[in-house]
Amino acid sequence: MVGTAMVLLALPTALQAAQARMTSNIVRTLASEDASFGGCMAQLRDSVMEATGLDCEGKWVTFSCAGEHTSKATARRLYDSAQLAFVTGRRAMLTLDDERKHNSYCFVSRIDVLGD
C-alpha cells in the first residue's frame, strides 16, 4: 500500500518535461540540408547548462527543422526568429526542453525576440 502511494506521488514529476527559460544573444546560426543536429541550430552567447540547470550540451540549441520534435513549418518559424535576433543583435528569450534533443543539444520550443 505504501509502495503504491510512493509511485503515485512520483508519477506527475516523472511525466513532466524538463523545461527552462533563458535570455541570451545569438552569436551564430547553422542550417544543413540533412537532419544533422535537427537540421538547424543557433549558438548562444551564454551557456545553456549554466543558465538553466538543464541537461543540455554547451551553447548550441536546436529548432528541429528536420521535423522530429515539431512540424517543419513551426521549426522554420522558430529558426527564422533566431536569425532575426542574430542579424539585429537583439537578445532572445528561449524556452528549452532537455527531454527533446538532437545529438545532446536541447530543443527550443519557443523564442521571443526582445526589443530595446
Stockholm file with secondary structure:
# STOCKHOLM 1.0

chainA/1-116         MVGTAMVLLALPTALQAAQARMTSNIVRTLASEDASFGGCMAQLRDSVMEATGLDCEGKWVTFSCAGEHTSKATARRLYDSAQLAFVTGRRAMLTLDDERKHNSYCFVSRIDVLGD
#=GR chainA/1-116 SS CHHHHHHHHHHHHHHSCCEEEEEECEEEEEECSSCGGGSEEEEESSCHHHHHCSSCCTTEEECCTTSSSSCHHHHHHHHHHHHHHHHHTCCEEEEEEEEEEETTEEEEEEEEECCC
#=GC SS_cons         CHHHHHHHHHHHHHHSCCEEEEEECEEEEEECSSCGGGSEEEEESSCHHHHHCSSCCTTEEECCTTSSSSCHHHHHHHHHHHHHHHHHTCCEEEEEEEEEEETTEEEEEEEEECCC
//
